């Protein structure tokens, strides 16, 4: 069928046939990997245990207002100590938590190091 010279039509047939074989082998490998996953992983039904669902109750803050005032006083004192000034001249009107400006990978690395 194929001699020393190959026409464009024959080259196309060889190309399509070769690509078909490659995709068929890749699909077979995919099926084998799925089969391994089914064999070697535990299913959820193997360990039937009684699961108790806990519904979280809303947390009602019973902390008195004095705790917030004490927190503001501590933060004001820390700011005054950092600035090297007297806390009488400082007025803290609001405290807002600033979002972390570091990338997520830096936080993940720091958390992993702390473990």
DAJO-V945582 format. One record per pair of residues at least 4 apart in sequence whose C-alpha atoms are under 6 Angstrom apart, sorted by the first residue. I is the first residue (numbers start at 1). J is the second residue. D is the distance in Angstrom with one decimal. If there is no record, write none. Layout:
i=I j=J d=D
i=I j=J d=D
//
This chain:
i=36 j=40 d=5.9
i=37 j=41 d=5.8
i=66 j=70 d=6.0
i=80 j=84 d=5.8
i=80 j=85 d=5.2
i=80 j=86 d=5.9
i=80 j=87 d=5.2
//
